[in-house]
Amino acid sequence: MTKTYLYILSMVLLFLTSCGENKSEESQEDNKPNIILVITDDQGYGDLGHTGNPIIQTPAMDKFSSESVNLTNYHVGTTCAPTRAGLLTGRNCNRNGVWHTIMGASMLNGEEITLADVFKENGYETGMFGKWHLGDNHPFLPHDRGFDETFYHGGGGIGQTPDYWNNDYFDDSYFRNGVPEKQTGYCTDIWFDEAIKFIENKKDDPFLCYLSLNAPHGPFNLPEDYYNRYKDEDQINETQKRFYGMITNVDDNFSRLLKHLDGLGIADNTIVIFTTDNGTARGYMTDRETKEISGYNAGMRGTKGSEYDGGHRVPFIMRWPKGGLTGGKKLNELTAHVDMLPTLVTLTGHKFTSTKTMDGTDISSYLLGEENEAPSRLLVTDTQRVPWPVKGKNSCVMEGNWRLIKGTELYNIGDDPGQTTNLADQHSDRVEKMNAFYESWWEDVIQETKFSVIELGADASDVITCHDARTTDKHPPWNQRMIRQGKPMEPAKYTVKFVKPGKYKFSLRRWPVASGLALGAAIEDAVPGTPFMDDRIAGRAMKFTKAYLEIGDEAYSADLDNSAQAATIEAEVKVGETELLAYFDLEDGGQSNAFYVYVDRLDGL
């Protein structure tokens, strides 16, 4: 055998080995499952056909449930932003800056690691569509938090103060990676359209698609034909007809999404999750006058915002045919939204070690049937919705089927799903144990609790709104209807960090730029409501006499013209964290926070 022949043979073997390695690597890449996480807003456990609701029309979700694994004892926060913060980080909302939905406490702390960060680091394409509600400024925006492609509305719902002016669910302007873009159509349809486009474009690569819906959160605006599906139902009230119609629209879109996965040939290796963010908002109601109950709540006590199970036990359905998550199996052990990050990391063959305390745990073995029980632990959920978290407030400690409410009420939901019989006196040892856990848990959590810091100066122009001011007012103008009402807001500070030094222009406004309105203007553009759409009220005039700006210890003021669109103040600013306050004197002698503050960097443009 000649040297030349041996050389050629060795090269061929090397080539074949290399091809085999590359093929193996490609196969490993192909085996990474895609992830689609669909989460609705304010839809409760009972707002589905397969959980027993006799009226609601959700055929796609019901069929999906029969093809999937269902977690029937799955819990979240009691309101929307806290749940989303916990789901994306694996950490309780009181740890990560999101214990409220407004008041400077709905912005996810900048150093938190999100599900998108983890999967992007592991080679996934990442997209987010719909409702973000974890901050409308840097460093909180979804494209700051691991998502490559984003298309979303502002604030916690369409029509809230940070959202594009006059959005009402139809033909609105939404933000594509921060830039407003006009759309035609109904919001839920658009979110699914965008998600489907993303999936089609990324079908050859592993992807994470976070489809976070604002429906069926109020205002309960919907296409007329979806209202008509329920208009003759006499067992539910008019609000519920609209609420149910919004859910049925989600169901139709969900069916469309699943059919696209089948058409693309990727359904088998795609993890699809359907869940919601808190208990029902309108699916179960008591009439204030007649005290009559309408709707369905699966026998649970409490609705959105409640520490009882009806406030935080929600559906969770996961399908992954290639991974064996099929068949309609129901798993009844205690699980929670904070389990999702560690679980999805394991299911996809990745690793993630947090440098922070995790409240969630890996439940992949339980989902896959490798273990008959979920990991044994205690969990806490609560409702804060206050300027700063309060120990014990509306708390629920959970262990299996046991619930300790506010430290004094004990229920076993296995025997008593309606939580009617307080067993605290009969099980004092259990009460003591669960309270001891809460005490140690709270001591650990409150050490991490802090306000999130808005960064200014990274872009040439930023806008902060009174939605995110650190007010103690329980009802600040967090939506555009309240902006139109023109009620003064007590001056309240923002915690900010200027990331670039220099001269800045601060424009204090009553109306947003997109409105084109002057400071002192009224607006006569009222639109009457319909059975399937809320009305739009006219905007009341407010009259101002002087504008004030405080940045740390520096104070500025400016005279103003009510026919101008803004009162402007220029200031030299240093790099660093500080507090910012922007407000007006009113003609009647009172004061009001500026509803919108535009911050333009003048140096280095």
C-alpha positions as CSV (number, residue, x, y, z in Angstrom):
1,M,0.0,0.0,0.0
2,T,1.6,3.2,-1.2
3,K,2.0,6.3,1.0
4,T,-0.2,8.2,-1.5
5,Y,-2.9,5.7,-1.2
6,L,-2.7,5.7,2.7
7,Y,-2.9,9.5,2.6
8,I,-6.0,9.5,0.4
9,L,-7.6,6.9,2.6
10,S,-6.9,8.9,5.7
11,M,-8.4,12.0,4.1
12,V,-11.5,10.2,3.1
13,L,-12.0,8.8,6.6
14,L,-11.4,12.3,8.1
15,F,-14.0,13.7,5.7
16,L,-16.5,11.1,6.6
17,T,-15.9,11.5,10.3
18,S,-16.3,15.3,9.9
19,C,-19.5,14.9,8.0
20,G,-20.8,12.6,10.6
21,E,-20.0,15.1,13.3
22,N,-21.6,17.9,11.4
23,K,-24.7,15.8,10.7
24,S,-24.9,14.9,14.4
25,E,-24.6,18.6,15.3
26,E,-27.3,19.5,12.7
27,S,-29.5,16.7,14.1
28,Q,-29.1,18.0,17.6
29,E,-30.0,21.5,16.4
30,D,-33.1,20.1,14.7
31,N,-34.1,18.3,17.8
32,K,-34.4,21.5,19.8
33,P,-38.1,22.0,20.3
34,N,-39.7,25.3,19.5
35,I,-41.7,27.0,22.2
36,I,-45.0,29.0,21.8
37,L,-46.4,30.4,25.0
38,V,-49.9,31.9,24.8
39,I,-51.1,33.7,27.8
40,T,-54.5,35.6,28.0
41,D,-55.4,38.5,30.2
42,D,-58.1,38.1,32.9
43,Q,-59.4,34.8,31.7
44,G,-60.1,32.5,34.6
45,Y,-60.1,28.7,35.2
46,G,-63.8,28.6,34.6
47,D,-63.8,30.6,31.4
48,L,-63.4,27.5,29.2
49,G,-65.7,24.8,28.0
50,H,-63.6,21.9,29.1
51,T,-63.4,23.1,32.7
52,G,-67.2,23.0,32.9
53,N,-68.5,26.4,31.6
54,P,-71.9,25.5,30.0
55,I,-72.1,28.7,27.9
56,I,-68.7,29.8,26.6
57,Q,-67.6,28.7,23.1
58,T,-64.0,27.5,23.2
59,P,-63.8,24.4,20.9
60,A,-60.2,24.9,19.9
61,M,-58.9,25.2,23.5
62,D,-61.1,22.3,24.6
63,K,-59.8,20.0,21.8
64,F,-56.2,21.2,22.6
65,S,-56.7,20.2,26.2
66,S,-57.7,16.7,25.1
67,E,-54.4,16.5,23.1
68,S,-52.2,17.8,25.9
69,V,-51.1,17.6,29.5
70,N,-53.2,19.7,31.9
71,L,-52.0,21.1,35.2
72,T,-55.2,21.4,37.2
73,N,-53.6,22.9,40.4
74,Y,-51.5,25.6,38.7
75,H,-51.2,29.0,40.3
76,V,-50.1,32.5,39.3
77,G,-50.2,36.0,40.7
78,T,-53.6,37.5,41.3
79,T,-53.1,40.3,38.7
80,C,-51.5,40.6,35.3
81,A,-48.1,42.2,35.5
82,P,-47.0,40.3,38.7
83,T,-47.8,37.0,36.9
84,R,-45.9,37.9,33.8
85,A,-42.9,39.0,35.9
86,G,-42.9,35.7,37.8
87,L,-43.4,33.6,34.7
88,L,-40.5,35.2,32.8
89,T,-38.0,35.1,35.7
90,G,-39.0,32.2,37.9
91,R,-39.1,34.6,40.8
92,N,-41.9,36.0,42.9
93,C,-43.1,39.4,41.8
94,N,-42.2,41.0,45.2
95,R,-38.6,40.2,44.5
96,N,-38.4,41.6,41.0
97,G,-40.1,45.0,41.2
98,V,-43.5,44.1,39.9
99,W,-45.9,44.0,42.8
100,H,-48.5,46.3,41.2
101,T,-49.7,47.1,37.7
102,I,-49.0,50.9,38.0
103,M,-47.4,53.4,40.4
104,G,-43.8,52.6,39.4
105,A,-44.2,49.0,40.5
106,S,-44.9,47.3,37.2
107,M,-41.4,47.6,35.7
108,L,-39.2,44.5,35.8
109,N,-36.0,45.2,37.6
110,G,-33.2,45.8,35.1
111,E,-30.9,43.1,36.3
112,E,-33.5,40.3,36.2
113,I,-32.8,37.4,33.7
114,T,-35.8,36.5,31.6
115,L,-36.9,33.4,29.8
116,A,-36.0,35.1,26.5
117,D,-32.5,36.0,27.7
118,V,-31.9,32.3,28.6
119,F,-33.2,30.9,25.3
120,K,-31.6,33.6,23.2
121,E,-28.3,32.7,24.8
122,N,-28.9,29.1,23.8
123,G,-29.4,29.9,20.2
124,Y,-33.2,30.5,19.9
125,E,-34.8,33.1,17.8
126,T,-37.1,35.1,20.2
127,G,-40.3,37.1,19.5
128,M,-42.9,38.8,21.7
129,F,-46.3,40.0,20.6
130,G,-49.2,41.7,22.4
131,K,-49.1,42.8,26.0
132,W,-45.8,43.4,27.7
133,H,-46.7,45.4,30.9
134,L,-43.3,45.2,32.4
135,G,-42.1,48.7,31.6
136,D,-42.4,51.2,28.8
137,N,-38.9,52.7,29.1
138,H,-35.3,51.4,28.9
139,P,-34.1,49.1,30.3
140,F,-37.5,47.4,30.6
141,L,-38.8,47.2,27.0
142,P,-39.2,43.7,25.6
143,H,-36.4,44.2,23.1
144,D,-34.2,45.1,26.1
145,R,-35.1,41.8,27.8
146,G,-34.0,39.1,25.3
147,F,-36.7,39.4,22.6
148,D,-35.3,40.0,19.1
149,E,-38.6,40.9,17.5
150,T,-41.4,42.6,19.4
151,F,-44.8,44.2,18.5
152,Y,-46.8,45.4,21.5
153,H,-49.1,48.0,22.9
154,G,-48.1,50.4,25.7
155,G,-48.9,50.0,29.4
156,G,-51.0,47.2,30.8
157,G,-53.8,47.4,28.3
158,I,-54.8,49.1,25.0
159,G,-56.0,52.6,25.9
160,Q,-53.8,53.0,29.0
161,T,-51.8,56.1,29.5
162,P,-48.5,54.8,28.0
163,D,-50.3,53.4,24.9
164,Y,-50.5,55.2,21.6
165,W,-53.1,57.9,21.8
166,N,-56.7,57.0,21.1
167,N,-56.1,53.2,20.6
168,D,-59.3,51.4,21.1
169,Y,-58.6,47.8,19.8
170,F,-59.4,48.5,16.2
171,D,-57.1,50.0,13.6
172,D,-54.6,51.1,16.2
173,S,-50.9,52.0,16.3
174,Y,-48.6,49.6,18.2
175,F,-44.9,49.5,18.8
176,R,-42.5,47.5,16.7
177,N,-39.3,47.3,18.8
178,G,-40.3,50.7,20.2
179,V,-41.4,52.5,17.0
180,P,-45.1,53.1,16.5
181,E,-46.7,51.5,13.5
182,K,-50.3,51.9,12.2
183,Q,-52.3,48.7,11.8
184,T,-55.7,47.7,10.3
185,G,-57.9,45.2,12.1
186,Y,-58.7,43.9,15.6
187,C,-55.9,43.7,18.1
188,T,-56.1,40.0,19.0
189,D,-56.2,39.1,15.3
190,I,-53.1,41.3,14.7
191,W,-51.1,39.7,17.6
192,F,-51.8,36.3,16.1
193,D,-50.9,37.5,12.6
194,E,-47.6,38.8,13.8
195,A,-46.8,35.7,15.8
196,I,-47.6,33.5,12.8
197,K,-45.4,35.6,10.5
198,F,-42.6,35.2,13.1
199,I,-43.1,31.5,13.2
200,E,-43.1,31.1,9.4
201,N,-39.9,33.1,9.1
202,K,-38.1,31.2,11.9
203,K,-39.5,27.7,11.2
204,D,-36.1,26.4,10.2
205,D,-34.5,27.5,13.5
206,P,-35.5,26.8,17.1
207,F,-37.7,29.7,18.3
208,L,-39.4,31.1,21.4
209,C,-42.7,32.9,20.6
210,Y,-44.2,34.7,23.6
211,L,-47.8,35.5,22.5
212,S,-49.1,37.6,25.4
213,L,-52.6,38.8,24.8
214,N,-54.5,41.8,26.3
215,A,-57.9,40.0,25.7
216,P,-60.2,39.6,27.5
217,H,-59.0,42.5,29.7
218,G,-61.2,45.6,29.6
219,P,-62.3,47.7,27.9
220,F,-64.4,44.9,26.5
221,N,-64.3,46.0,22.9
222,L,-64.8,43.3,20.3
223,P,-66.0,42.7,16.7
224,E,-69.8,42.8,16.5
225,D,-70.1,39.2,15.3
226,Y,-68.4,37.9,18.4
227,Y,-70.8,39.8,20.6
228,N,-73.7,38.5,18.5
229,R,-72.7,34.9,19.4
230,Y,-73.8,35.6,23.0
231,K,-76.3,38.5,22.7
232,D,-79.3,36.2,23.3
233,E,-77.8,34.4,26.3
234,D,-80.0,35.3,29.2
235,Q,-77.8,33.6,31.8
236,I,-75.0,36.1,31.6
237,N,-75.1,39.9,31.7
238,E,-74.1,42.4,29.0
239,T,-70.5,42.8,30.2
240,Q,-70.1,39.0,30.2
241,K,-71.5,38.7,26.7
242,R,-68.6,40.9,25.5
243,F,-66.1,39.2,27.8
244,Y,-67.1,35.7,26.5
245,G,-67.0,37.0,22.9
246,M,-63.4,38.2,23.3
247,I,-62.5,34.7,24.6
248,T,-64.1,33.1,21.6
249,N,-62.2,35.4,19.3
250,V,-59.0,34.2,21.0
251,D,-60.2,30.6,20.6
252,D,-60.7,31.1,16.8
253,N,-57.2,32.6,16.5
254,F,-55.7,29.9,18.6
255,S,-57.2,27.3,16.2
256,R,-55.7,29.3,13.3
257,L,-52.2,29.2,15.0
258,L,-52.4,25.4,15.5
259,K,-53.4,24.8,11.9
260,H,-50.3,26.9,10.8
261,L,-48.0,24.7,12.8
262,D,-49.5,21.6,11.2
263,G,-49.2,23.2,7.7
264,L,-45.5,24.1,8.4
265,G,-44.8,20.5,9.5
266,I,-43.4,21.7,12.9
267,A,-46.3,20.8,15.3
268,D,-44.7,17.6,16.4
269,N,-41.6,19.2,17.9
270,T,-43.2,22.4,19.1
271,I,-44.1,22.9,22.8
272,V,-47.3,24.9,22.8
273,I,-48.5,26.3,26.1
274,F,-51.9,27.9,26.8
275,T,-52.4,29.6,30.1
276,T,-53.8,32.8,31.7
277,D,-52.6,35.4,34.1
278,N,-55.1,35.5,37.0
279,G,-58.6,34.6,38.0
280,T,-61.5,35.7,36.0
281,A,-62.3,39.4,35.8
282,R,-65.9,39.2,34.5
283,G,-66.7,35.5,34.0
284,Y,-68.3,35.3,37.4
285,M,-70.1,38.3,38.8
286,T,-72.5,39.3,41.5
287,D,-75.0,42.0,40.7
288,R,-74.6,44.9,43.1
289,E,-78.3,45.6,43.4
290,T,-80.0,42.2,43.1
291,K,-77.0,40.2,44.5
292,E,-77.7,37.6,41.8
293,I,-74.7,35.6,40.5
294,S,-74.1,35.1,36.8
295,G,-71.4,33.1,35.1
296,Y,-69.2,30.2,36.1
297,N,-66.2,29.9,38.4
298,A,-65.6,26.1,38.6
299,G,-66.8,26.2,42.2
300,M,-64.0,28.4,43.5
301,R,-64.1,31.3,45.9
302,G,-62.8,34.7,44.6
303,T,-62.0,36.2,41.3
304,K,-59.2,38.4,39.9
305,G,-57.2,40.1,42.7
306,S,-58.3,37.6,45.4
307,E,-56.0,35.6,47.7
308,Y,-58.6,32.7,47.5
309,D,-58.1,30.1,44.7
310,G,-60.5,31.9,42.3
311,G,-58.0,34.7,42.1
312,H,-54.9,32.7,41.1
313,R,-55.7,29.1,40.1
314,V,-55.8,29.2,36.3
315,P,-55.7,26.7,33.4
316,F,-52.3,25.5,32.1
317,I,-52.2,23.3,29.1
318,M,-49.0,22.0,27.4
319,R,-48.7,20.0,24.2
320,W,-45.4,18.5,22.8
321,P,-46.1,15.4,20.8
322,K,-42.4,14.5,20.3
323,G,-41.8,14.8,24.0
324,G,-44.8,12.7,24.9
325,L,-46.9,15.6,26.4
326,T,-50.2,14.4,24.8
327,G,-53.4,12.5,25.6
328,G,-55.4,14.9,27.7
329,K,-53.7,13.8,31.0
330,K,-54.6,15.8,34.1
331,L,-52.0,16.4,36.7
332,N,-53.3,17.6,40.1
333,E,-50.2,18.4,42.1
334,L,-49.4,22.0,43.1
335,T,-47.5,23.9,40.4
336,A,-47.0,27.5,39.5
337,H,-46.0,30.1,36.9
338,V,-42.6,30.5,38.5
339,D,-41.8,26.9,37.5
340,M,-41.9,27.6,33.8
341,L,-38.3,29.0,33.3
342,P,-36.5,26.1,35.0
343,T,-38.9,23.5,33.5
344,L,-38.6,24.7,29.9
345,V,-34.8,24.9,30.2
346,T,-34.7,21.2,31.2
347,L,-37.2,20.1,28.6
348,T,-35.1,21.7,25.9
349,G,-31.9,20.2,27.1
350,H,-30.3,23.4,28.3
351,K,-28.9,24.6,31.6
352,F,-29.5,27.7,33.6
353,T,-28.1,28.5,37.0
354,S,-29.6,31.6,38.5
355,T,-27.4,33.9,40.7
356,K,-30.6,34.9,42.5
357,T,-33.1,33.1,44.7
358,M,-35.6,31.2,42.5
359,D,-39.2,30.6,43.8
360,G,-39.9,28.2,40.9
361,T,-38.6,24.7,40.5
362,D,-38.1,22.2,37.6
363,I,-41.3,20.1,37.2
364,S,-40.2,18.5,33.9
365,S,-40.1,15.0,35.4
366,Y,-43.6,15.4,36.7
367,L,-44.9,16.6,33.4
368,L,-43.2,13.8,31.5
369,G,-44.6,11.1,33.9
370,E,-41.1,10.2,35.2
371,E,-42.3,11.1,38.7
372,N,-45.8,10.6,40.1
373,E,-45.6,13.7,42.3
374,A,-44.5,17.2,41.7
375,P,-41.6,18.5,43.9
376,S,-42.8,19.0,47.5
377,R,-42.6,22.6,48.6
378,L,-44.5,25.6,49.9
379,L,-45.4,28.6,47.6
380,V,-46.7,32.1,48.2
381,T,-48.9,34.3,46.1
382,D,-50.4,37.6,47.3
383,T,-52.1,40.8,46.2
384,Q,-50.2,43.9,47.0
385,R,-51.2,46.8,44.7
386,V,-49.8,49.3,47.1
387,P,-46.9,51.8,46.8
388,W,-44.6,49.4,48.8
389,P,-45.2,45.7,49.7
390,V,-46.8,45.1,53.0
391,K,-46.0,41.9,55.0
392,G,-49.0,39.6,55.2
393,K,-51.2,41.6,52.9
394,N,-53.7,39.4,51.1
395,S,-51.3,36.5,51.3
396,C,-51.9,32.8,50.4
397,V,-49.4,30.1,51.4
398,M,-49.9,26.9,49.5
399,E,-48.8,23.3,50.2
400,G,-50.4,20.6,48.1
401,N,-54.1,21.2,48.6
402,W,-53.7,23.3,51.7
403,R,-54.2,27.0,51.6
404,L,-53.3,29.4,54.5
405,I,-55.0,32.7,53.9
406,K,-53.7,35.9,55.6
407,G,-52.0,33.7,58.3
408,T,-55.3,32.8,60.0
409,E,-57.6,30.9,57.6
410,L,-56.8,27.3,56.6
411,Y,-58.6,25.4,53.9
412,N,-58.1,22.1,52.1
413,I,-59.3,22.6,48.5
414,G,-59.3,18.8,47.9
415,D,-62.3,18.5,50.2
416,D,-63.5,22.1,50.1
417,P,-62.8,23.8,46.7
418,G,-65.1,26.7,47.6
419,Q,-63.0,27.4,50.7
420,T,-66.0,27.7,53.0
421,T,-64.8,25.8,56.1
422,N,-61.9,27.3,58.1
423,L,-59.8,24.4,59.5
424,A,-57.3,26.5,61.4
425,D,-58.4,25.5,64.9
426,Q,-58.3,21.8,63.9
427,H,-54.8,21.9,62.4
428,S,-52.9,24.4,64.5
429,D,-49.6,22.6,63.9
430,R,-50.0,23.1,60.1
431,V,-51.0,26.7,60.6
432,E,-47.8,27.2,62.6
433,K,-45.6,25.5,60.1
434,M,-47.1,27.5,57.1
435,N,-46.8,30.8,59.0
436,A,-43.2,30.0,59.9
437,F,-42.4,29.4,56.2
438,Y,-44.1,32.7,55.3
439,E,-42.0,34.5,57.9
440,S,-38.7,33.2,56.6
441,W,-39.8,33.6,53.0
442,W,-40.9,37.2,53.5
443,E,-37.7,38.1,55.3
444,D,-35.7,36.9,52.3
445,V,-38.0,38.5,49.7
446,I,-38.1,42.0,51.3
447,Q,-34.3,42.2,51.2
448,E,-34.5,42.1,47.4
449,T,-37.5,44.4,47.0
450,K,-36.7,47.7,45.3
451,F,-38.1,50.1,42.8
452,S,-37.0,49.8,39.2
453,V,-35.0,52.7,37.7
454,I,-36.0,54.2,34.4
455,E,-33.0,55.0,32.2
456,L,-33.0,58.3,30.3
457,G,-30.6,59.4,27.6
458,A,-29.9,56.1,25.8
459,D,-32.2,57.3,23.0
460,A,-32.3,60.9,21.7
461,S,-35.9,61.1,23.0
462,D,-37.8,59.4,25.8
463,V,-41.2,59.8,27.3
464,I,-42.3,58.9,30.9
465,T,-45.9,59.0,31.9
466,C,-47.8,59.4,35.1
467,H,-48.8,55.7,34.9
468,D,-45.3,55.0,36.3
469,A,-44.9,57.8,38.8
470,R,-44.3,56.6,42.4
471,T,-47.6,58.0,43.7
472,T,-49.4,57.1,46.8
473,D,-52.7,58.0,45.1
474,K,-54.7,54.8,44.7
475,H,-56.3,56.1,41.5
476,P,-53.7,58.0,39.4
477,P,-54.6,58.6,35.7
478,W,-53.3,55.3,34.5
479,N,-55.6,55.2,31.4
480,Q,-56.5,57.7,28.6
481,R,-60.1,58.0,29.8
482,M,-58.7,59.4,33.1
483,I,-56.4,61.7,31.1
484,R,-59.5,63.0,29.3
485,Q,-61.3,63.5,32.6
486,G,-58.6,66.0,33.6
487,K,-58.6,65.4,37.3
488,P,-55.4,66.8,38.9
489,M,-52.9,64.2,40.1
490,E,-50.8,64.9,43.2
491,P,-47.2,65.5,42.1
492,A,-45.2,62.2,42.3
493,K,-41.6,61.3,41.7
494,Y,-39.9,58.9,39.3
495,T,-36.7,57.1,40.0
496,V,-34.5,57.6,37.0
497,K,-30.9,57.2,35.8
498,F,-29.3,59.4,33.2
499,V,-26.9,57.3,31.2
500,K,-25.4,60.2,29.3
501,P,-24.4,63.6,30.7
502,G,-25.2,66.9,29.0
503,K,-28.0,69.3,28.2
504,Y,-31.6,67.9,28.1
505,K,-34.9,69.5,27.2
506,F,-37.9,68.5,29.4
507,S,-41.3,69.0,27.9
508,L,-44.1,68.9,30.5
509,R,-47.4,68.0,28.8
510,R,-51.0,67.4,29.8
511,W,-51.7,65.6,26.4
512,P,-49.3,63.3,24.5
513,V,-47.5,64.5,21.4
514,A,-49.7,62.3,19.1
515,S,-52.8,64.2,20.2
516,G,-51.5,67.5,18.8
517,L,-53.3,69.3,21.6
518,A,-52.3,72.4,23.5
519,L,-51.7,72.4,27.2
520,G,-55.0,74.1,28.0
521,A,-57.1,72.6,25.3
522,A,-60.3,70.7,25.7
523,I,-61.1,68.0,23.1
524,E,-64.6,67.5,21.7
525,D,-64.2,64.1,20.0
526,A,-66.6,62.0,22.0
527,V,-67.9,58.8,20.4
528,P,-71.0,57.1,21.7
529,G,-70.8,53.5,22.8
530,T,-72.4,50.5,21.3
531,P,-73.4,47.1,22.7
532,F,-69.9,45.8,21.7
533,M,-67.8,48.9,22.1
534,D,-67.2,51.4,25.0
535,D,-67.8,55.1,24.4
536,R,-65.1,57.7,24.2
537,I,-65.6,60.7,26.4
538,A,-64.7,64.3,25.5
539,G,-61.5,65.8,27.1
540,R,-61.9,68.4,29.8
541,A,-59.7,71.5,29.7
542,M,-57.2,72.1,32.5
543,K,-55.5,75.6,32.9
544,F,-52.0,75.9,34.2
545,T,-50.0,78.9,35.4
546,K,-46.4,77.6,36.0
547,A,-44.3,74.5,35.4
548,Y,-41.8,72.9,37.8
549,L,-39.0,70.4,37.3
550,E,-36.9,68.9,40.1
551,I,-33.9,66.6,39.3
552,G,-32.3,65.4,42.5
553,D,-31.5,68.6,44.5
554,E,-31.8,70.9,41.5
555,A,-35.1,72.8,41.0
556,Y,-36.3,74.6,37.9
557,S,-39.4,76.5,36.9
558,A,-40.9,78.1,33.8
559,D,-43.8,80.3,32.9
560,L,-46.0,78.8,30.3
561,D,-48.6,79.5,27.6
562,N,-51.7,77.4,27.7
563,S,-52.0,77.6,23.9
564,A,-48.6,75.8,23.5
565,Q,-48.4,72.1,23.5
566,A,-45.8,71.9,26.3
567,A,-43.9,73.8,29.0
568,T,-40.2,73.3,28.3
569,I,-37.3,73.5,30.6
570,E,-33.6,72.8,29.7
571,A,-31.1,71.6,32.3
572,E,-27.6,70.3,32.5
573,V,-27.7,66.7,33.8
574,K,-25.0,64.5,35.3
575,V,-24.8,60.7,34.8
576,G,-26.3,58.7,37.6
577,E,-29.4,57.7,39.5
578,T,-31.7,60.4,40.9
579,E,-35.3,61.3,41.4
580,L,-37.3,63.4,38.9
581,L,-40.4,65.4,39.6
582,A,-42.4,67.4,37.0
583,Y,-45.6,69.2,37.8
584,F,-47.8,72.3,37.2
585,D,-49.5,75.0,39.2
586,L,-53.2,75.3,38.3
587,E,-55.2,78.4,37.8
588,D,-57.5,77.3,40.7
589,G,-54.6,77.3,43.1
590,G,-53.9,73.5,43.1
591,Q,-51.2,71.5,41.6
592,S,-51.0,68.5,39.2
593,N,-48.3,66.1,38.1
594,A,-47.5,66.4,34.4
595,F,-49.3,63.5,32.7
596,Y,-46.5,63.2,30.1
597,V,-42.9,64.2,30.3
598,Y,-40.8,64.1,27.1
599,V,-37.1,64.0,27.7
600,D,-34.9,65.1,24.7
601,R,-31.1,64.8,24.8
602,L,-29.7,67.9,23.2
603,D,-25.9,67.1,23.3
604,G,-24.2,64.7,21.0
605,L,-27.1,64.3,18.6
